[in-house]
């Protein structure tokens, strides 16, 4: 499993600092390679994050395949919703890996889920990788704009959430509108 040049370019959009982006791409590529070495029937490595509004997936196949095993590992003990999901074409493919990881994560970490994500990545949410990354990039840039205007980061997150609540829209759309607005954003801090 390799990160293609097109995916690598999209991942770089996540970071203003190209060195950090390249490090992220290299780490994700290594993860995919290592998972396939450990579990040869692995079909896809997927990352979900609530801010993405869906899944970002790196697959070993170009077309959807039958998923017979999955392993979902929460990425944080404090932030709900962020998962690393591995999918394989062989039933029981992640049993040993799940046992090993369960012992390493320690007490207080959310449990690992086996075989609860047997659909092909993106089947539930058809948003493309490029669109998901563009949305995340817009949100991050909007937060940066609000921080530049004097809000602390957490208050900037809340402000975007407040603006979403004012209309029938998404956080990505609100972020793009903020980025397109003149410096003096009338009616908003």
TIVO-2410 file (N, C-alpha, C; in nm, 3 decimals):
# residues 189
REC num residu      c1      c2      c3 atome chaine
REC   1      X   0.086  -0.116   0.000     N      A
REC   1      X   0.000   0.000   0.000    CA      A
REC   1      X   0.090   0.123   0.000     C      A
REC   2      X   0.072   0.209  -0.099     N      A
REC   2      X   0.152   0.330  -0.113    CA      A
REC   2      X   0.061   0.450  -0.125     C      A
REC   3      X   0.110   0.562  -0.078     N      A
REC   3      X   0.040   0.688  -0.099    CA      A
REC   3      X   0.076   0.735  -0.240     C      A
REC   4      X  -0.022   0.755  -0.326     N      A
REC   4      X   0.006   0.801  -0.461    CA      A
REC   4      X   0.044   0.949  -0.459     C      A
REC   5      X   0.104   0.995  -0.568     N      A
REC   5      X   0.145   1.136  -0.576    CA      A
REC   5      X   0.025   1.229  -0.562     C      A
REC   6      X  -0.089   1.192  -0.621     N      A
REC   6      X  -0.208   1.277  -0.611    CA      A
REC   6      X  -0.258   1.285  -0.468     C      A
REC   7      X  -0.262   1.172  -0.398     N      A
REC   7      X  -0.306   1.172  -0.258    CA      A
REC   7      X  -0.205   1.249  -0.173     C      A
REC   8      X  -0.077   1.228  -0.199     N      A
REC   8      X   0.027   1.300  -0.123    CA      A
REC   8      X   0.009   1.450  -0.138     C      A
REC   9      X  -0.019   1.497  -0.260     N      A
REC   9      X  -0.039   1.640  -0.281    CA      A
REC   9      X  -0.160   1.690  -0.202     C      A
REC  10      X  -0.268   1.611  -0.199     N      A
REC  10      X  -0.387   1.650  -0.124    CA      A
REC  10      X  -0.359   1.652   0.026     C      A
REC  11      X  -0.280   1.559   0.074     N      A
REC  11      X  -0.247   1.556   0.217    CA      A
REC  11      X  -0.163   1.677   0.256     C      A
REC  12      X  -0.081   1.726   0.163     N      A
REC  12      X   0.000   1.843   0.192    CA      A
REC  12      X  -0.085   1.967   0.216     C      A
REC  13      X  -0.209   1.968   0.163     N      A
REC  13      X  -0.300   2.080   0.187    CA      A
REC  13      X  -0.333   2.096   0.334     C      A
REC  14      X  -0.316   1.988   0.411     N      A
REC  14      X  -0.349   1.993   0.553    CA      A
REC  14      X  -0.252   2.079   0.631     C      A
REC  15      X  -0.136   2.104   0.577     N      A
REC  15      X  -0.031   2.169   0.653    CA      A
REC  15      X   0.020   2.293   0.580     C      A
REC  16      X   0.033   2.401   0.653     N      A
REC  16      X   0.096   2.519   0.599    CA      A
REC  16      X   0.246   2.498   0.587     C      A
REC  17      X   0.305   2.415   0.670     N      A
REC  17      X   0.447   2.384   0.672    CA      A
REC  17      X   0.469   2.258   0.588     C      A
REC  18      X   0.529   2.269   0.468     N      A
REC  18      X   0.544   2.153   0.381    CA      A
REC  18      X   0.621   2.038   0.448     C      A
REC  19      X   0.718   2.069   0.534     N      A
REC  19      X   0.793   1.963   0.600    CA      A
REC  19      X   0.701   1.877   0.686     C      A
REC  20      X   0.609   1.940   0.759     N      A
REC  20      X   0.514   1.862   0.841    CA      A
REC  20      X   0.425   1.778   0.751     C      A
REC  21      X   0.381   1.833   0.639     N      A
REC  21      X   0.297   1.759   0.545    CA      A
REC  21      X   0.370   1.638   0.490     C      A
REC  22      X   0.496   1.656   0.451     N      A
REC  22      X   0.573   1.543   0.399    CA      A
REC  22      X   0.590   1.436   0.505     C      A
REC  23      X   0.614   1.477   0.630     N      A
REC  23      X   0.628   1.380   0.739    CA      A
REC  23      X   0.499   1.302   0.758     C      A
REC  24      X   0.383   1.368   0.749     N      A
REC  24      X   0.254   1.301   0.763    CA      A
REC  24      X   0.234   1.200   0.651     C      A
REC  25      X   0.266   1.241   0.528     N      A
REC  25      X   0.252   1.152   0.413    CA      A
REC  25      X   0.343   1.031   0.430     C      A
REC  26      X   0.466   1.054   0.471     N      A
REC  26      X   0.561   0.943   0.489    CA      A
REC  26      X   0.512   0.848   0.598     C      A
REC  27      X   0.461   0.904   0.708     N      A
REC  27      X   0.412   0.819   0.818    CA      A
REC  27      X   0.291   0.737   0.775     C      A
REC  28      X   0.198   0.798   0.700     N      A
REC  28      X   0.081   0.724   0.655    CA      A
REC  28      X   0.120   0.615   0.555     C      A
REC  29      X   0.216   0.645   0.470     N      A
REC  29      X   0.265   0.547   0.374    CA      A
REC  29      X   0.330   0.428   0.446     C      A
REC  30      X   0.413   0.458   0.547     N      A
REC  30      X   0.477   0.352   0.627    CA      A
REC  30      X   0.372   0.268   0.698     C      A
REC  31      X   0.270   0.333   0.754     N      A
REC  31      X   0.164   0.261   0.822    CA      A
REC  31      X   0.097   0.162   0.727     C      A
REC  32      X   0.061   0.210   0.608     N      A
REC  32      X  -0.002   0.123   0.510    CA      A
REC  32      X   0.087   0.005   0.475     C      A
REC  33      X   0.215   0.030   0.452     N      A
REC  33      X   0.309  -0.076   0.419    CA      A
REC  33      X   0.322  -0.176   0.533     C      A
REC  34      X   0.335  -0.126   0.655     N      A
REC  34      X   0.353  -0.214   0.771    CA      A
REC  34      X   0.229  -0.299   0.798     C      A
REC  35      X   0.111  -0.241   0.779     N      A
REC  35      X  -0.012  -0.317   0.801    CA      A
REC  35      X  -0.023  -0.429   0.699     C      A
REC  36      X   0.009  -0.400   0.572     N      A
REC  36      X   0.002  -0.504   0.470    CA      A
REC  36      X   0.105  -0.614   0.497     C      A
REC  37      X   0.221  -0.578   0.550     N      A
REC  37      X   0.320  -0.680   0.587    CA      A
REC  37      X   0.268  -0.768   0.700     C      A
REC  38      X   0.202  -0.707   0.797     N      A
REC  38      X   0.149  -0.784   0.911    CA      A
REC  38      X   0.025  -0.863   0.874     C      A
REC  39      X  -0.059  -0.806   0.788     N      A
REC  39      X  -0.185  -0.870   0.748    CA      A
REC  39      X  -0.195  -0.862   0.595     C      A
REC  40      X  -0.143  -0.964   0.525     N      A
REC  40      X  -0.139  -0.959   0.379    CA      A
REC  40      X  -0.275  -0.941   0.310     C      A
REC  41      X  -0.384  -0.980   0.375     N      A
REC  41      X  -0.515  -0.964   0.312    CA      A
REC  41      X  -0.576  -0.826   0.336     C      A
REC  42      X  -0.498  -0.736   0.396     N      A
REC  42      X  -0.547  -0.600   0.422    CA      A
REC  42      X  -0.580  -0.531   0.290     C      A
REC  43      X  -0.696  -0.472   0.283     N      A
REC  43      X  -0.745  -0.405   0.163    CA      A
REC  43      X  -0.740  -0.253   0.173     C      A
REC  44      X  -0.762  -0.200   0.295     N      A
REC  44      X  -0.771  -0.054   0.309    CA      A
REC  44      X  -0.733  -0.013   0.450     C      A
REC  45      X  -0.667   0.101   0.459     N      A
REC  45      X  -0.639   0.167   0.586    CA      A
REC  45      X  -0.716   0.298   0.580     C      A
REC  46      X  -0.801   0.321   0.677     N      A
REC  46      X  -0.891   0.436   0.676    CA      A
REC  46      X  -0.873   0.515   0.805     C      A
REC  47      X  -0.876   0.646   0.792     N      A
REC  47      X  -0.874   0.734   0.908    CA      A
REC  47      X  -1.006   0.810   0.907     C      A
REC  48      X  -1.076   0.812   1.020     N      A
REC  48      X  -1.195   0.895   1.032    CA      A
REC  48      X  -1.168   1.002   1.136     C      A
REC  49      X  -1.224   1.116   1.113     N      A
REC  49      X  -1.209   1.227   1.207    CA      A
REC  49      X  -1.336   1.310   1.199     C      A
REC  50      X  -1.395   1.346   1.313     N      A
REC  50      X  -1.522   1.419   1.309    CA      A
REC  50      X  -1.518   1.546   1.223     C      A
REC  51      X  -1.405   1.616   1.220     N      A
REC  51      X  -1.397   1.739   1.143    CA      A
REC  51      X  -1.396   1.713   0.994     C      A
REC  52      X  -1.364   1.591   0.952     N      A
REC  52      X  -1.361   1.560   0.809    CA      A
REC  52      X  -1.500   1.534   0.753     C      A
REC  53      X  -1.595   1.499   0.841     N      A
REC  53      X  -1.729   1.468   0.794    CA      A
REC  53      X  -1.735   1.338   0.718     C      A
REC  54      X  -1.640   1.253   0.737     N      A
REC  54      X  -1.637   1.124   0.668    CA      A
REC  54      X  -1.504   1.056   0.688     C      A
REC  55      X  -1.472   0.966   0.598     N      A
REC  55      X  -1.350   0.887   0.608    CA      A
REC  55      X  -1.249   0.931   0.504     C      A
REC  56      X  -1.121   0.919   0.541     N      A
REC  56      X  -1.011   0.931   0.445    CA      A
REC  56      X  -0.953   0.792   0.437     C      A
REC  57      X  -0.942   0.737   0.316     N      A
REC  57      X  -0.903   0.599   0.300    CA      A
REC  57      X  -0.788   0.584   0.203     C      A
REC  58      X  -0.696   0.496   0.237     N      A
REC  58      X  -0.589   0.455   0.148    CA      A
REC  58      X  -0.610   0.307   0.125     C      A
REC  59      X  -0.628   0.266  -0.001     N      A
REC  59      X  -0.665   0.128  -0.031    CA      A
REC  59      X  -0.557   0.059  -0.112     C      A
REC  60      X  -0.551  -0.075  -0.098     N      A
REC  60      X  -0.458  -0.153  -0.178    CA      A
REC  60      X  -0.519  -0.191  -0.311     C      A
REC  61      X  -0.648  -0.174  -0.327     N      A
REC  61      X  -0.715  -0.207  -0.452    CA      A
REC  61      X  -0.775  -0.080  -0.511     C      A
REC  62      X  -0.786  -0.079  -0.643     N      A
REC  62      X  -0.841   0.039  -0.709    CA      A
REC  62      X  -0.993   0.042  -0.702     C      A
REC  63      X  -1.055  -0.075  -0.690     N      A
REC  63      X  -1.200  -0.084  -0.686    CA      A
REC  63      X  -1.244  -0.143  -0.553     C      A
REC  64      X  -1.367  -0.116  -0.512     N      A
REC  64      X  -1.416  -0.176  -0.388    CA      A
REC  64      X  -1.404  -0.328  -0.392     C      A
REC  65      X  -1.376  -0.385  -0.276     N      A
REC  65      X  -1.361  -0.530  -0.264    CA      A
REC  65      X  -1.447  -0.578  -0.147     C      A
REC  66      X  -1.464  -0.708  -0.138     N      A
REC  66      X  -1.541  -0.767  -0.029    CA      A
REC  66      X  -1.458  -0.759   0.099     C      A
REC  67      X  -1.516  -0.700   0.203     N      A
REC  67      X  -1.449  -0.685   0.332    CA      A
REC  67      X  -1.504  -0.791   0.427     C      A
REC  68      X  -1.416  -0.878   0.476     N      A
REC  68      X  -1.458  -0.986   0.566    CA      A
REC  68      X  -1.405  -0.969   0.707     C      A
REC  69      X  -1.318  -0.870   0.730     N      A
REC  69      X  -1.265  -0.845   0.864    CA      A
REC  69      X  -1.231  -0.697   0.877     C      A
REC  70      X  -1.246  -0.645   0.998     N      A
REC  70      X  -1.206  -0.507   1.022    CA      A
REC  70      X  -1.156  -0.492   1.165     C      A
REC  71      X  -1.076  -0.389   1.184     N      A
REC  71      X  -1.023  -0.354   1.315    CA      A
REC  71      X  -1.030  -0.203   1.325     C      A
REC  72      X  -1.102  -0.152   1.424     N      A
REC  72      X  -1.114  -0.007   1.445    CA      A
REC  72      X  -1.048   0.029   1.577     C      A
REC  73      X  -0.949   0.117   1.570     N      A
REC  73      X  -0.873   0.158   1.688    CA      A
REC  73      X  -0.899   0.307   1.712     C      A
REC  74      X  -0.956   0.344   1.827     N      A
REC  74      X  -0.972   0.486   1.858    CA      A
REC  74      X  -0.835   0.554   1.863     C      A
REC  75      X  -0.824   0.670   1.798     N      A
REC  75      X  -0.696   0.738   1.792    CA      A
REC  75      X  -0.667   0.822   1.916     C      A
REC  76      X  -0.767   0.845   1.997     N      A
REC  76      X  -0.747   0.926   2.116    CA      A
REC  76      X  -0.839   0.878   2.228     C      A
REC  77      X  -0.787   0.882   2.348     N      A
REC  77      X  -0.869   0.846   2.463    CA      A
REC  77      X  -0.960   0.962   2.502     C      A
REC  78      X  -0.930   1.083   2.455     N      A
REC  78      X  -1.008   1.200   2.495    CA      A
REC  78      X  -1.100   1.254   2.386     C      A
REC  79      X  -1.063   1.238   2.260     N      A
REC  79      X  -1.142   1.292   2.150    CA      A
REC  79      X  -1.220   1.180   2.082     C      A
REC  80      X  -1.350   1.181   2.100     N      A
REC  80      X  -1.433   1.075   2.043    CA      A
REC  80      X  -1.447   1.093   1.893     C      A
REC  81      X  -1.458   0.984   1.822     N      A
REC  81      X  -1.486   0.988   1.680    CA      A
REC  81      X  -1.369   0.968   1.588     C      A
REC  82      X  -1.247   0.989   1.633     N      A
REC  82      X  -1.131   0.969   1.548    CA      A
REC  82      X  -1.089   0.822   1.556     C      A
REC  83      X  -1.087   0.756   1.441     N      A
REC  83      X  -1.055   0.613   1.437    CA      A
REC  83      X  -0.955   0.583   1.327     C      A
REC  84      X  -0.877   0.478   1.351     N      A
REC  84      X  -0.799   0.413   1.247    CA      A
REC  84      X  -0.872   0.283   1.219     C      A
REC  85      X  -0.918   0.264   1.095     N      A
REC  85      X  -0.993   0.143   1.060    CA      A
REC  85      X  -0.916   0.067   0.955     C      A
REC  86      X  -0.889  -0.059   0.984     N      A
REC  86      X  -0.824  -0.149   0.890    CA      A
REC  86      X  -0.928  -0.246   0.838     C      A
REC  87      X  -0.926  -0.274   0.709     N      A
REC  87      X  -1.021  -0.367   0.648    CA      A
REC  87      X  -0.944  -0.472   0.569     C      A
REC  88      X  -0.989  -0.598   0.577     N      A
REC  88      X  -0.921  -0.708   0.509    CA      A
REC  88      X  -1.021  -0.797   0.438     C      A
REC  89      X  -0.969  -0.874   0.342     N      A
REC  89      X  -1.052  -0.964   0.264    CA      A
REC  89      X  -1.056  -1.105   0.318     C      A
REC  90      X  -0.995  -1.128   0.434     N      A
REC  90      X  -0.993  -1.261   0.494    CA      A
REC  90      X  -1.054  -1.253   0.635     C      A
REC  91      X  -1.152  -1.337   0.661     N      A
REC  91      X  -1.218  -1.338   0.792    CA      A
REC  91      X  -1.115  -1.367   0.901     C      A
REC  92      X  -1.126  -1.296   1.012     N      A
REC  92      X  -1.038  -1.317   1.127    CA      A
REC  92      X  -0.898  -1.262   1.109     C      A
REC  93      X  -0.874  -1.183   1.006     N      A
REC  93      X  -0.741  -1.134   0.973    CA      A
REC  93      X  -0.676  -1.049   1.083     C      A
REC  94      X  -0.756  -0.985   1.167     N      A
REC  94      X  -0.700  -0.892   1.265    CA      A
REC  94      X  -0.705  -0.942   1.409     C      A
REC  95      X  -0.737  -1.068   1.431     N      A
REC  95      X  -0.750  -1.120   1.567    CA      A
REC  95      X  -0.620  -1.105   1.646     C      A
REC  96      X  -0.508  -1.147   1.590     N      A
REC  96      X  -0.380  -1.138   1.662    CA      A
REC  96      X  -0.338  -0.993   1.682     C      A
REC  97      X  -0.356  -0.911   1.580     N      A
REC  97      X  -0.321  -0.769   1.591    CA      A
REC  97      X  -0.405  -0.701   1.698     C      A
REC  98      X  -0.533  -0.735   1.705     N      A
REC  98      X  -0.622  -0.678   1.807    CA      A
REC  98      X  -0.575  -0.715   1.947     C      A
REC  99      X  -0.536  -0.839   1.967     N      A
REC  99      X  -0.486  -0.882   2.098    CA      A
REC  99      X  -0.360  -0.805   2.135     C      A
REC 100      X  -0.267  -0.791   2.039     N      A
REC 100      X  -0.143  -0.718   2.065    CA      A
REC 100      X  -0.170  -0.571   2.099     C      A
REC 101      X  -0.255  -0.506   2.020     N      A
REC 101      X  -0.285  -0.364   2.042    CA      A
REC 101      X  -0.359  -0.340   2.172     C      A
REC 102      X  -0.451  -0.430   2.205     N      A
REC 102      X  -0.529  -0.414   2.328    CA      A
REC 102      X  -0.438  -0.405   2.449     C      A
REC 103      X  -0.333  -0.487   2.452     N      A
REC 103      X  -0.238  -0.484   2.563    CA      A
REC 103      X  -0.152  -0.360   2.565     C      A
REC 104      X  -0.124  -0.303   2.449     N      A
REC 104      X  -0.038  -0.185   2.440    CA      A
REC 104      X  -0.109  -0.054   2.474     C      A
REC 105      X  -0.239  -0.047   2.447     N      A
REC 105      X  -0.311   0.079   2.465    CA      A
REC 105      X  -0.331   0.117   2.611     C      A
REC 106      X  -0.339   0.019   2.697     N      A
REC 106      X  -0.348   0.047   2.839    CA      A
REC 106      X  -0.488   0.078   2.888     C      A
REC 107      X  -0.501   0.090   3.021     N      A
REC 107      X  -0.632   0.116   3.081    CA      A
REC 107      X  -0.682   0.256   3.047     C      A
REC 108      X  -0.814   0.268   3.039     N      A
REC 108      X  -0.875   0.398   3.013    CA      A
REC 108      X  -0.888   0.431   2.865     C      A
REC 109      X  -0.821   0.356   2.779     N      A
REC 109      X  -0.833   0.380   2.635    CA      A
REC 109      X  -0.961   0.314   2.585     C      A
REC 110      X  -1.035   0.381   2.496     N      A
REC 110      X  -1.156   0.319   2.442    CA      A
REC 110      X  -1.124   0.184   2.378     C      A
REC 111      X  -1.220   0.093   2.380     N      A
REC 111      X  -1.193  -0.041   2.329    CA      A
REC 111      X  -1.176  -0.045   2.177     C      A
REC 112      X  -1.104  -0.146   2.133     N      A
REC 112      X  -1.086  -0.175   1.992    CA      A
REC 112      X  -1.209  -0.252   1.944     C      A
REC 113      X  -1.257  -0.220   1.825     N      A
REC 113      X  -1.373  -0.291   1.769    CA      A
REC 113      X  -1.326  -0.384   1.657     C      A
REC 114      X  -1.368  -0.509   1.666     N      A
REC 114      X  -1.339  -0.607   1.562    CA      A
REC 114      X  -1.462  -0.630   1.477     C      A
REC 115      X  -1.443  -0.634   1.347     N      A
REC 115      X  -1.546  -0.672   1.250    CA      A
REC 115      X  -1.675  -0.590   1.259     C      A
REC 116      X  -1.664  -0.462   1.294     N      A
REC 116      X  -1.781  -0.376   1.297    CA      A
REC 116      X  -1.784  -0.277   1.180     C      A
REC 117      X  -1.683  -0.282   1.093     N      A
REC 117      X  -1.675  -0.192   0.977    CA      A
REC 117      X  -1.648  -0.277   0.853     C      A
REC 118      X  -1.748  -0.357   0.816     N      A
REC 118      X  -1.730  -0.452   0.706    CA      A
REC 118      X  -1.775  -0.398   0.571     C      A
REC 119      X  -1.810  -0.272   0.565     N      A
REC 119      X  -1.844  -0.209   0.437    CA      A
REC 119      X  -1.716  -0.148   0.379     C      A
REC 120      X  -1.713  -0.138   0.247     N      A
REC 120      X  -1.599  -0.074   0.182    CA      A
REC 120      X  -1.591   0.072   0.225     C      A
REC 121      X  -1.470   0.127   0.248     N      A
REC 121      X  -1.457   0.266   0.290    CA      A
REC 121      X  -1.530   0.361   0.195     C      A
REC 122      X  -1.599   0.455   0.253     N      A
REC 122      X  -1.669   0.555   0.173    CA      A
REC 122      X  -1.807   0.513   0.129     C      A
REC 123      X  -1.845   0.387   0.154     N      A
REC 123      X  -1.977   0.341   0.110    CA      A
REC 123      X  -2.087   0.421   0.179     C      A
REC 124      X  -2.067   0.455   0.305     N      A
REC 124      X  -2.168   0.531   0.380    CA      A
REC 124      X  -2.161   0.680   0.349     C      A
REC 125      X  -2.043   0.727   0.308     N      A
REC 125      X  -2.025   0.869   0.280    CA      A
REC 125      X  -1.940   0.883   0.155     C      A
REC 126      X  -2.000   0.922   0.045     N      A
REC 126      X  -1.933   0.921  -0.084    CA      A
REC 126      X  -1.841   1.041  -0.107     C      A
REC 127      X  -1.820   1.126  -0.008     N      A
REC 127      X  -1.733   1.242  -0.026    CA      A
REC 127      X  -1.592   1.194  -0.060     C      A
REC 128      X  -1.532   1.255  -0.161     N      A
REC 128      X  -1.400   1.214  -0.207    CA      A
REC 128      X  -1.293   1.258  -0.108     C      A
REC 129      X  -1.177   1.194  -0.120     N      A
REC 129      X  -1.062   1.229  -0.038    CA      A
REC 129      X  -1.026   1.375  -0.060     C      A
REC 130      X  -1.021   1.417  -0.186     N      A
REC 130      X  -0.987   1.556  -0.216    CA      A
REC 130      X  -1.084   1.654  -0.153     C      A
REC 131      X  -1.212   1.624  -0.161     N      A
REC 131      X  -1.313   1.713  -0.102    CA      A
REC 131      X  -1.301   1.716   0.050     C      A
REC 132      X  -1.278   1.601   0.112     N      A
REC 132      X  -1.262   1.596   0.258    CA      A
REC 132      X  -1.142   1.677   0.303     C      A
REC 133      X  -1.030   1.661   0.232     N      A
REC 133      X  -0.910   1.736   0.268    CA      A
REC 133      X  -0.926   1.885   0.242     C      A
REC 134      X  -0.993   1.921   0.133     N      A
REC 134      X  -1.018   2.062   0.104    CA      A
REC 134      X  -1.106   2.124   0.213     C      A
REC 135      X  -1.207   2.050   0.259     N      A
REC 135      X  -1.292   2.099   0.367    CA      A
REC 135      X  -1.211   2.121   0.494     C      A
REC 136      X  -1.129   2.023   0.531     N      A
REC 136      X  -1.048   2.034   0.651    CA      A
REC 136      X  -0.951   2.151   0.640     C      A
REC 137      X  -0.892   2.167   0.524     N      A
REC 137      X  -0.801   2.279   0.502    CA      A
REC 137      X  -0.871   2.413   0.520     C      A
REC 138      X  -0.992   2.426   0.465     N      A
REC 138      X  -1.069   2.550   0.478    CA      A
REC 138      X  -1.101   2.579   0.624     C      A
REC 139      X  -1.141   2.477   0.699     N      A
REC 139      X  -1.171   2.495   0.842    CA      A
REC 139      X  -1.047   2.540   0.917     C      A
REC 140      X  -0.935   2.474   0.892     N      A
REC 140      X  -0.811   2.512   0.960    CA      A
REC 140      X  -0.769   2.654   0.927     C      A
REC 141      X  -0.783   2.693   0.800     N      A
REC 141      X  -0.749   2.830   0.761    CA      A
REC 141      X  -0.842   2.931   0.826     C      A
REC 142      X  -0.971   2.900   0.834     N      A
REC 142      X  -1.067   2.991   0.896    CA      A
REC 142      X  -1.036   3.008   1.045     C      A
REC 143      X  -1.000   2.900   1.110     N      A
REC 143      X  -0.961   2.909   1.251    CA      A
REC 143      X  -0.840   3.001   1.263     C      A
REC 144      X  -0.745   2.986   1.171     N      A
REC 144      X  -0.627   3.074   1.171    CA      A
REC 144      X  -0.664   3.220   1.154     C      A
REC 145      X  -0.760   3.248   1.066     N      A
REC 145      X  -0.806   3.386   1.046    CA      A
REC 145      X  -0.866   3.441   1.175     C      A
REC 146      X  -0.950   3.361   1.240     N      A
REC 146      X  -1.014   3.407   1.364    CA      A
REC 146      X  -0.911   3.425   1.476     C      A
REC 147      X  -0.811   3.340   1.480     N      A
REC 147      X  -0.704   3.356   1.580    CA      A
REC 147      X  -0.627   3.484   1.550     C      A
REC 148      X  -0.599   3.511   1.422     N      A
REC 148      X  -0.531   3.636   1.385    CA      A
REC 148      X  -0.613   3.758   1.425     C      A
REC 149      X  -0.746   3.742   1.429     N      A
REC 149      X  -0.834   3.852   1.468    CA      A
REC 149      X  -0.850   3.864   1.619     C      A
REC 150      X  -0.778   3.780   1.693     N      A
REC 150      X  -0.776   3.795   1.838    CA      A
REC 150      X  -0.846   3.688   1.920     C      A
REC 151      X  -0.910   3.591   1.856     N      A
REC 151      X  -0.977   3.486   1.933    CA      A
REC 151      X  -0.879   3.375   1.967     C      A
REC 152      X  -0.889   3.321   2.087     N      A
REC 152      X  -0.810   3.201   2.118    CA      A
REC 152      X  -0.861   3.084   2.033     C      A
REC 153      X  -0.778   2.982   2.008     N      A
REC 153      X  -0.820   2.871   1.920    CA      A
REC 153      X  -0.953   2.807   1.958     C      A
REC 154      X  -0.976   2.780   2.084     N      A
REC 154      X  -1.104   2.717   2.124    CA      A
REC 154      X  -1.222   2.808   2.096     C      A
REC 155      X  -1.204   2.938   2.118     N      A
REC 155      X  -1.311   3.034   2.088    CA      A
REC 155      X  -1.334   3.042   1.937     C      A
REC 156      X  -1.227   3.028   1.858     N      A
REC 156      X  -1.242   3.028   1.712    CA      A
REC 156      X  -1.325   2.908   1.666     C      A
REC 157      X  -1.299   2.791   1.726     N      A
REC 157      X  -1.380   2.672   1.696    CA      A
REC 157      X  -1.527   2.697   1.730     C      A
REC 158      X  -1.550   2.755   1.849     N      A
REC 158      X  -1.688   2.782   1.890    CA      A
REC 158      X  -1.756   2.882   1.796     C      A
REC 159      X  -1.680   2.983   1.752     N      A
REC 159      X  -1.735   3.084   1.662    CA      A
REC 159      X  -1.779   3.021   1.530     C      A
REC 160      X  -1.699   2.933   1.476     N      A
REC 160      X  -1.740   2.864   1.353    CA      A
REC 160      X  -1.865   2.780   1.378     C      A
REC 161      X  -1.869   2.712   1.491     N      A
REC 161      X  -1.987   2.634   1.526    CA      A
REC 161      X  -2.111   2.722   1.540     C      A
REC 162      X  -2.093   2.839   1.598     N      A
REC 162      X  -2.205   2.933   1.613    CA      A
REC 162      X  -2.256   2.976   1.475     C      A
REC 163      X  -2.165   3.004   1.384     N      A
REC 163      X  -2.204   3.047   1.250    CA      A
REC 163      X  -2.276   2.934   1.176     C      A
REC 164      X  -2.234   2.811   1.198     N      A
REC 164      X  -2.304   2.697   1.137    CA      A
REC 164      X  -2.447   2.692   1.190     C      A
REC 165      X  -2.463   2.718   1.320     N      A
REC 165      X  -2.596   2.715   1.383    CA      A
REC 165      X  -2.689   2.824   1.333     C      A
REC 166      X  -2.633   2.931   1.276     N      A
REC 166      X  -2.716   3.041   1.226    CA      A
REC 166      X  -2.786   3.008   1.095     C      A
REC 167      X  -2.740   2.907   1.025     N      A
REC 167      X  -2.800   2.875   0.895    CA      A
REC 167      X  -2.790   2.727   0.867     C      A
REC 168      X  -2.851   2.687   0.759     N      A
REC 168      X  -2.849   2.546   0.719    CA      A
REC 168      X  -2.726   2.526   0.631     C      A
REC 169      X  -2.610   2.506   0.693     N      A
REC 169      X  -2.484   2.498   0.620    CA      A
REC 169      X  -2.387   2.406   0.694     C      A
REC 170      X  -2.270   2.391   0.638     N      A
REC 170      X  -2.167   2.308   0.701    CA      A
REC 170      X  -2.055   2.396   0.753     C      A
REC 171      X  -1.971   2.338   0.837     N      A
REC 171      X  -1.857   2.414   0.889    CA      A
REC 171      X  -1.760   2.448   0.776     C      A
REC 172      X  -1.749   2.361   0.676     N      A
REC 172      X  -1.661   2.391   0.562    CA      A
REC 172      X  -1.715   2.510   0.484     C      A
REC 173      X  -1.846   2.516   0.460     N      A
REC 173      X  -1.905   2.629   0.387    CA      A
REC 173      X  -1.890   2.759   0.465     C      A
REC 174      X  -1.912   2.754   0.595     N      A
REC 174      X  -1.894   2.872   0.680    CA      A
REC 174      X  -1.749   2.918   0.674     C      A
REC 175      X  -1.657   2.823   0.679     N      A
REC 175      X  -1.515   2.855   0.674    CA      A
REC 175      X  -1.477   2.920   0.542     C      A
REC 176      X  -1.527   2.866   0.432     N      A
REC 176      X  -1.498   2.925   0.301    CA      A
REC 176      X  -1.555   3.066   0.290     C      A
REC 177      X  -1.674   3.087   0.343     N      A
REC 177      X  -1.734   3.220   0.340    CA      A
REC 177      X  -1.649   3.318   0.421     C      A
REC 178      X  -1.600   3.274   0.535     N      A
REC 178      X  -1.513   3.360   0.617    CA      A
REC 178      X  -1.385   3.393   0.541     C      A
REC 179      X  -1.327   3.293   0.476     N      A
REC 179      X  -1.203   3.316   0.401    CA      A
REC 179      X  -1.224   3.410   0.283     C      A
REC 180      X  -1.343   3.408   0.225     N      A
REC 180      X  -1.373   3.494   0.109    CA      A
REC 180      X  -1.417   3.634   0.149     C      A
REC 181      X  -1.449   3.653   0.278     N      A
REC 181      X  -1.500   3.783   0.322    CA      A
REC 181      X  -1.386   3.883   0.340     C      A
REC 182      X  -1.420   4.012   0.328     N      A
REC 182      X  -1.319   4.114   0.354    CA      A
REC 182      X  -1.271   4.105   0.499     C      A
REC 183      X  -1.159   4.167   0.524     N      A
REC 183      X  -1.096   4.164   0.658    CA      A
REC 183      X  -1.195   4.203   0.767     C      A
REC 184      X  -1.273   4.310   0.745     N      A
REC 184      X  -1.372   4.347   0.845    CA      A
REC 184      X  -1.498   4.267   0.817     C      A
REC 185      X  -1.520   4.165   0.893     N      A
REC 185      X  -1.631   4.073   0.874    CA      A
REC 185      X  -1.750   4.128   0.952     C      A
REC 186      X  -1.834   4.215   0.890     N      A
REC 186      X  -1.940   4.281   0.964    CA      A
REC 186      X  -2.034   4.182   1.032     C      A
REC 187      X  -2.068   4.213   1.153     N      A
REC 187      X  -2.163   4.132   1.227    CA      A
REC 187      X  -2.102   4.012   1.296     C      A
REC 188      X  -1.976   3.987   1.272     N      A
REC 188      X  -1.907   3.874   1.336    CA      A
REC 188      X  -1.776   3.920   1.394     C      A
REC 189      X  -1.734   3.853   1.499     N      A
REC 189      X  -1.605   3.888   1.560    CA      A
REC 189      X  -1.492   3.838   1.475     C      A
***
